[in-house]
Amino acid sequence: MEATAASRLPPLLTRFQQRCPQVDITLITQPTRQLTEGVLTAALDAALVCLPRADGQPACPAELACTRCFMKR
């Protein structure tokens, strides 16, 4: 996911920052499980994760709303 963060996110974050300059963004990279737990506990507002998780568990718990952002080709 770090390669995705480095290659795909900069243009998206630039556009977002131009449209919403009042929003502060902090980007971190962590394993999917830690990111989803962070959202569930409100430590994070949002997360981008890979699907499916490497351990075979659902990447998107039922308590979260998940949206596909892009597909790896």
N, C-alpha and C positions, 0 to 999 in steps of 0.2 A: 504494500500500500504506500510505502514511502516513495517509490518511483512514481506512482500515480499522483501523489501530493506534489512532487517536484515538477512533473511534466504537464499535468492537466489543470491543476488548481490556480496557478498564477493568473492566467487571463480571466478566469471566472471571478476570482477574488478582486481583481482590478475593476472589472465592470460593476460588481456588487458595491465596492467602496465608492465608486463614482455616483451610483444611484442612491446609496444610503450612507453618506459620510458620517452621520451621527452614530453609527453602529461600530463598536470596537470588536475586532476579530482576533482571537488567539488560536493559532494552529498548532496542534500536537499530533504526534503519531503514536499509536498504541495498538496492541492486538484487539481484534474485534470484540472479544468478550469484555475487555476493560472499557472499551468505548460504549458499548450498549449498557453496561452497568452504570457508567457515568451519566448517561442520559436518564436511566431509570431512577437514579438517586438525586437527580437535578444538579449534579456537579458539572454537567455539560448541558448546553442548550440543544445541541445537535451533533450528529456524527455521520461520517462517511465510512462505510465498511464494505468489505468484500463479501460476496455471497457465492457459494455457501461457506460457512465457517470450516476451518481446517479440521476441527474435532468432530464434525458431523452434526453438531447441534444447530438448531435453527438460529440464523443470524439476527432475525427480527422477532423478538418476543412479542406475544400477542398484545402486550400493553403499549407497544410503540407503533406509530404510524411510519411505514417505510415506503419510499418512493425510489424507483430505479433511476439513477442519474445518467449512467452510461454503461455500455457493455464493452468488455475487453475483446479485441479482435485478434 
